[in-house]
Amino acid sequence: MPTLTFDAAGVTVDTPHGPKVVLEPTTLELTERRVAVVGANGSGKSTLARLVNGLVTATTGRVLVDGVDVSKDPSRVRRRVGFVFTDPAAQVVMPTCVEDVELSLRRHVKGASARRARAIEVLAGFGLTDLADTSVHALSGGQRQMLALAGVLAVEPAVVVADEPTTLLDLANTHLVGDVLLGLDQQLLLVTHDLELARRCDRVLVIEDGRVRYDGAPAAAVDDYVASVAPRFDAPSTGSPGQTGAEGVKSWGEELHRAARRP
Ligand SMILES: Nc1ncnc2c1ncn2[C@@H]1O[C@H](COP(=O)(O)OP(=O)(O)OP(=O)(O)O)[C@@H](O)[C@H]1O
């Protein structure tokens, strides 16, 4: 697997009210195949993920992909790191599905007919063969996210960074896209509010207020996150009548899970 290195990497941005620390200096070495990043809205998850392909630049420290400094050689890093956005509209730009995948392949496959053949192969791998000539505007949200994934994976990146890729999808498409992402051979850095997806990863980072609050095995990390949020829910401290304290916390956890799934 590739190695994603955060070497005291932090991000501070200028705001009208002065400098704001979005991500405190963070040191991590990520070598697992599937790493999830969970945490509250605005905690700094996207910032951490975007550092990996240079969409955000570290203002302190460094981020390296297999030893290559993202800020020194961004184009080399971008060839190795594919990025999947929450909203596929951010990356599906051509009129039809096959043309969209061809666009991804423009630097990788020479010749229009070879490129078309490869694009059709890629679409087939995502179950999109029948939609090759369909307008991208006619796709469902799930189909559009699959097309975005196809475009990213067509060029065989070593790392896939996905920033809340299932947030806009219904339950069935969340499972579909989640299964595809978690089944990839590539290294996956997955920012998600879907705690079931996070639990299926190999390592989970919990981000809180711009710092890594917990880093470890999925079950323990998700439990830590749920426990950190549960007291903020407006629920009776002893749970509903007849509930044990543990059941009360569990129902908060379930509420959190439902809340996290809402767009
Ligand atoms: N360039 C910027 N200028 C000002 N504030 C910023 C900038 N980039 C990020 N922030 C702020 O930093 C915080 C962290 O943002 P980030 O997008 O990383 O959070 P997040 O955990 O991904 O949130 P969400 O789950 O809502 O997507 C937010 O409060 C955001 O508004």
The ligand as a MOL file (V3000), in Angstrom:
LIG
                    3D

  0  0  0     0  0            999 V3000
M  V30 BEGIN CTAB
M  V30 COUNTS 31 33 0 0 0
M  V30 BEGIN ATOM
M  V30 1 N -10.5320 28.6520 3.2600 0
M  V30 2 C -11.2540 28.7420 4.3640 0
M  V30 3 N -11.5830 29.9360 4.8910 0
M  V30 4 C -12.3010 30.0350 6.0350 0
M  V30 5 N -12.7260 28.9720 6.7370 0
M  V30 6 C -12.4350 27.7570 6.2700 0
M  V30 7 C -11.6820 27.5640 5.0770 0
M  V30 8 N -11.5180 26.2260 4.8640 0
M  V30 9 C -12.1700 25.6240 5.8720 0
M  V30 10 N -12.7090 26.5400 6.7140 0
M  V30 11 C -13.4730 26.2430 7.9330 0
M  V30 12 O -12.7610 25.2690 8.6640 0
M  V30 13 C -13.6310 24.3540 9.2760 0
M  V30 14 C -13.3080 22.9440 8.8300 0
M  V30 15 O -13.7310 22.7780 7.5010 0
M  V30 16 P -13.8060 21.3480 6.8030 0
M  V30 17 O -14.4930 21.5420 5.4780 0
M  V30 18 O -12.4680 20.7210 6.7780 0
M  V30 19 O -14.7460 20.5670 7.8080 0
M  V30 20 P -15.4730 19.1550 7.6740 0
M  V30 21 O -15.1760 18.4100 8.9230 0
M  V30 22 O -15.1200 18.4980 6.3940 0
M  V30 23 O -17.0030 19.5730 7.6640 0
M  V30 24 P -18.3050 18.9220 6.9520 0
M  V30 25 O -18.5760 17.6140 7.6290 0
M  V30 26 O -19.3670 19.9260 7.2230 0
M  V30 27 O -18.0060 18.7850 5.4920 0
M  V30 28 C -15.0290 24.8040 8.9150 0
M  V30 29 O -15.5190 25.5930 9.9690 0
M  V30 30 C -14.8260 25.6030 7.6650 0
M  V30 31 O -15.8280 26.5690 7.5050 0
M  V30 END ATOM
M  V30 BEGIN BOND
M  V30 1 1 1 2
M  V30 2 1 2 3
M  V30 3 2 2 7
M  V30 4 2 3 4
M  V30 5 1 4 5
M  V30 6 2 5 6
M  V30 7 1 6 7
M  V30 8 1 6 10
M  V30 9 1 7 8
M  V30 10 2 8 9
M  V30 11 1 9 10
M  V30 12 1 10 11
M  V30 13 1 11 12
M  V30 14 1 11 30
M  V30 15 1 12 13
M  V30 16 1 13 14
M  V30 17 1 13 28
M  V30 18 1 14 15
M  V30 19 1 15 16
M  V30 20 2 16 17
M  V30 21 1 16 18
M  V30 22 1 16 19
M  V30 23 1 19 20
M  V30 24 2 20 21
M  V30 25 1 20 22
M  V30 26 1 20 23
M  V30 27 1 23 24
M  V30 28 2 24 25
M  V30 29 1 24 26
M  V30 30 1 24 27
M  V30 31 1 28 29
M  V30 32 1 28 30
M  V30 33 1 30 31
M  V30 END BOND
M  V30 END CTAB
M  END
